[in-house]
Structure formats: structure tokens, C-alpha cells
Amino acid sequence: MFRPAFAIFAQQYLCEVLSDYGNVYLNEPIPRDPKLRIFKHPSRFNWGTEYLTAVTALNPRVMVSPEVVAEAELVDVLFEPKVEKSRTSLGLLGELLSAPCIIEILRWAPNESDLRTCMRHWLTWQVETDGRIIPVDENPVYTDEKENDQQELVDKILLIIMPSVAPQYLKGFGAKRSVINIPGVYELAPAFCTTIVVTSELPQDASTLWLRILGRGPTQRAAIMELMALDVNHPHHAAVRQQLQQWYQLLLQGHMGKECKRLMQTLAIFE
């Protein structure tokens, strides 16, 4: 599967930065349970429709809707934090990762379809955790008691990182400024457990550095220069620098537009 250079960099970067604070999974299938990733194709012979049509001769318009369970989809990064580990060195990024989380990193300003895709991944993951997805080879058990409602639900969150976003899309999804009151951080309704980070709107300080490195254009280039100014003994300096060097090598292999050339000039300082 082809993946753009930025997607590869973003995954490896987050893996390096987060690996000391929990479990990091790249290109993780959702649903995670292999039994839930079995899928069935409809019969090519359409035997179900033909059989029921013959049985119900008085109603020749009978159609059978074949059961099709979708394949699993892959999410960029899935992170499960270790509760005993402090994430203060990650600044705002560490603050946003207090629970198991899907991290979606978008290189372009998203449209409604992009945001819906991110939400679909999280909803599938949450429904799987709640036990509401039934394996296709098992029969559901129905009871009069609402046992599932009494189960303790596990908090799982979605973090979407993007360089910019049109205001109408934030409004359309009901996103509001986060309670942490930092520019560029928005939250959807509590039921959706979703935080949106717009990197171009973040304040330019040390607490947002690790998020702004995933930005674009001037925001990202400024963050890279700030990284260079960090003390070499900073816990993440060496690992992030190595990932930026590898990204530079990936970009050398591809077509470079005007923006990419500016980025390359900044990344060249690591060579």
C-alpha cells in the first residue's frame, strides 16, 4: 500500500515520541478483534431470492438482502497510555492523551468527508469495545434485560490533528473551543470524545512544539527550527531529529513542489 512521505514520517515520529509512555500501534485494524473482521460476500447465484420467490409465488417481487460485514479499516496511530507514566514532557500532546486514543494526522485542510471517516473509525472502535458487534459466525443472544447498559464502558478518545480547517466544518460538526482554553484546540459534543487540533492556530510556545511539528507550511518550519534550539539532552531531541532526517531522505525520492522545496531547505540543516 502506497503511503505519502508525510504519513510515514508522522507515524514514525509519534511512535518514537510516545513509545516510552504507552503502547503504540501503527496501521492498526479496526475492529481489533480478528473474529470481527470476517466478512461474507453475497451469493453470486442469488439462490436466496430465487428460493423465496418460488415459495411465495403470490409475491414475485421478494428480494433477499445478503448479509455483508465490512472488512477492517486501518487507522494511522492507536495509542494506549500507561497511567503510571507522566507525560508532562510532551506538553499539550501529553495532556490530550489521557486515555486509549486513535490519532488521525491530516496533511491537508479536511472537508466533511475526511472528518466523517475519522469519526467512523472511532465509532467502530467504541462499538467493538462496548460489545455491540457480533461475530458473523455467532448467533446473537437476546434477553429482556438490558445487561449491556449496566456494563462499565471504557473511555476511548479520538484526536484529529490538522494544519487548518474551514470554520463551516467546525460549525457543522458542533465543535467548540476546548475547556483547556488554548487557541486551536476544539472539542465535539462529549458523547463523541473527539478533540480537534488545528496546528496553525496553536500558540508558539514549548508546550505545543510536539504538535506543531505535525503542522504544515510556516507553522511546521518554525517548529523544526525551535527543535534545533532545544538542549541536545532534551528527552525527545535525538529521536525527533532522527525522524526528520529520515523524512528528508524520503522527500528526496519524490516530486517536489514549491512548498516542499521550502520544507527541504529547513530539513537540510539536519544533514
N, C-alpha and C positions, 0 to 999 in steps of 0.2 A: 504494500500500500504506500503510495507516494505521500510524503508529508513535507510541507514547506519548511525552509530552513528555520524560520522563526518558531514554528510549532515544536520542532526538535529542540531548539535552544530553550524554549520556555519550559518544556517538560524536564529536561536535564537540569536546568537551573533550579527549579522548585524541588527536584529530587535531592540535589546537593544541599540546599538551604534547609529543607525540612527533615531530612533523614535522621538527624540527632534528636528530633522532638516527637517522633512517632513513626508509623508505618506509611510509606509512600508507594502507591501503585500507579503505574503508567499504562495507558491504553487498557484500562480495566473494563471487562464486560459488565454490562448492566442488563438484566439481573445477574447477580454474582453467583447464585446457586446454579450449578450446571444443569440440574434437573428442570429448571425453569427456562432453560434456553433450547429445549427440544421444540421443534416446530413441525407441523404437518402441512403438506400441500393438498389442495382439493383433488379428488379423483379425476383423472383425465377422461375416464369413461362416463362420468356423471351418472353412475349407477343409482345413487340415492334418489335423484329426481325422477329417473325413469321408473324405479320401483314404486314410489309413492304415487306417481301419475297413474300407473296401472291399477293400483289398489283403490284409488279414489277417482274412479272413472267419471264420476259426475262433476268433478272439478279438475279439468285437464291442465289448469294453469298452476299446479303445485310446483314450487321451487324449493330446493334444499340449500340452505346457506352452509357451505362447508366450514368446518372449524379450522381456522388458521391462526397459529400462535407465532408472533413475530420473532425473528432472530434477535439475539442480544445486540446492543449497540455499545460502542466503546466510548468511554469518557477520557479526556486528556489526563487528568490527575485526580486520584482519590486519596485522601489523607485521613488517617486515624491517629489523633494525638495521644500521647502518653500523658495522662492527667498529672503525674508527679513531676513532669519536666516543665521548668519555667521557660516561656517563650519571649521574655522581655527583650532579648537582643534582636528580635525580629520586628520590634516596634509595632506599627499598626497591623502588619500582616499577621504577627503572632496573636494579636488581640482578636482578630477575626476568625481564628481557627481554634475555637474552644471546644468544638465537637466534631465528630466524624463529618467530613466535608467533601463534596465534589467541587473541584476548582476548574472552571472553564476560562480559558485565556483567549480572547478575541483580538486579532490584529487590526481589524477594520471596525469602523463605527457600525454597530449592528442594526438590522431592521427588525420588524416584528417577528419574522420567521426565524431569525437567528436566536432571538430571546425565547421563543416558544420551544425551540429544540433544546436549549439549555434546561428549561423548566421540565420538559418531558423526561430528560434523563433523571433529574432529581425525583420527580413524581414516581417513576418506575422503581427507583431505589427505595423510596419511602414505603410504597405499597408492598414491595417484597419484604421489607423488614416487618411490616405490620401483619404479615402472614395472609394477605388478601389475594396473592397469586397462587393458583392451584396448579401443580404439575399436570401436564396433559395426559399422563398415563395413570393418574389417580382420580378417583371419584370424589366430588365434594360431599361433605357431611353437613347436613342442615339440621339445626336444632332451633327450638323455640326461644332458647336463652341467648342473650347477646354476650357470649363469652368474650368475643374479641374486644368489646367495648371496655371490659374490665382489665384487659392486659395493659401492662405498663409500656407505653410507646417510647421508642428510642429517638432522641433528638438527632436529626441529621440535617445538615445545612448545605446551602448552595452558595458559592462565591463566584461571581462573574466579574472578570477583570477586562476592561475595555479602554481604548485610548480616548474615545469621545462617544457621545450619543446625542441624538436629536431630542429636544425637550418633549416633543409629542409622544415619543415612545415611552419615556419615563411616565408621562401622564397617563398614557393608555394602559400601562400595567399597574397604575396606582402607586408608583414608587414615591417615597417621601424621604426627606433628609433624615439620616440616621440619628438615633438618640445620642450617639457619641459626639455629635455636633462637629464633625470635621468636613470641610468642603470636599465634594467629590465622592462622598460615601452615601449611598441611598439604600433603603430597605423596602421590600414589598410588604404586603399585609402579613402579620405574624404567622398565619396559617401556612404560608409558603416558605418560611425560614430562609429567605433569599436576600443576600446583600450584593449590591452592585457597586463596583469601584470604578470611577472614571479617572484614569491616571492624569489626564491633562488638567483636572480641576484640583488635584491634591496640593496641599501646601508644600513648598520646597524646603523640607527640613529632614533631619536624620530619621525621624520616626516613619516616614513614608518612602524612604530610599528603596527598600526591597520590593515595593510595589511599583514605583516609578521606573525601575529598570525594565519592567514588563510593558512600559508605555510605548509611545511612538513619536517620531519626529524630535522636535526640540526638547520635549519632556524626557524622553529616553536618553538623548545625547547628554543632557545636563546631569542626569542621574549617573551615567557612566563616568563623567568627569569627577563627580563627587566621590564615587567609589575610589578613584585614583588617589584622592586626597586623604582617604582613611589611613589610619595607622596599619602597617602591614601585619601587626599582631591581632587585629580585629578578628573575631572568630569566623567570620564569613568571607573575609577579604580574599584569601588564596583560592577558595573553592569557586567563588563567583568569577574571579579573574580568569581562572582556567576555562570556565564555561563560555566566557566572552571570547577567549582565544579560539575555541573550537567553533563558535558561531562564525567568526571571521573567516575561518577556513571553509566553512560550508558556503558562505556568501561568495567566496572567490570562484566557486564552481558554477554559479548561476548567472542569469542575466541581471545586470544592474541598471536600475532606473536612477533618476536624479536624487530621490530621497535616499536610496540605497547607497549611492556614492558618498553622500554626506555622512551616513552611518559608518561606512567603511573607513572614512578618514578618522573618525573618532575611535573606532575599534583598533585601528592600526597602531595606536600608542601602546597596545599590549604586546606587540610583536618585538 
